Amino acid sequence: MDNETICRDLRRHHVIGRGHDREPLVDYAVLATTFLTVTSTAVVSALRRDALPRELPLRDALLLGLATTRLTRLFTREKVTRVVRAPFTEVEEGASPDEVKERPRGDGWTRALGELLTCPRCFGMWASAALSIAYVFAPGPTRFASGLLTAALVNDYVNLRFAKARRAAHA
């Protein structure tokens, strides 16, 4: 049974509305199930080992949050990770060579993964879960990696502000 048939059946039973024909809903469900399975398995494993932190210090929460932002941008927007997105995306017409503008392509899994890899909000949940799980099982190395990602994020911000100030000075 293909996605189109499933969507037609779901629409007939009033489970979904119109316009969902091109959306790979079954593949989205598999991605969501994978996410929930991996994160809940990690939580159960941490509980069994009594490894789940009783509290999350504000410093670590901020570090993980900033690192999540940078990791998300790395995977969804950077040229260097285009190789990861390429099987699932296509470059939008009119995009300049120094600009990363991609959109999901294809159907089914290809489209679902393309949506995930081009959506910072969507991928951010996965990045946040990965860093949080890593923090539970290996807090020291995760803090170090998060520190690197956070430093890169600060660098991006400073460079952006510097470029904006230079443009304003030359305007």
PyMOL commands that set and color helices and strands:
alter all, ss='L'
color gray80, all
select helices_A, chain A and resi 3-12+25-48+58-77+79-88+108-118+120-137+139-169
alter helices_A, ss='H'
color red, helices_A
select strands_A, chain A and resi 89-91+102-104
alter strands_A, ss='S'
color yellow, strands_A
deselect
rebuild
show_as cartoon
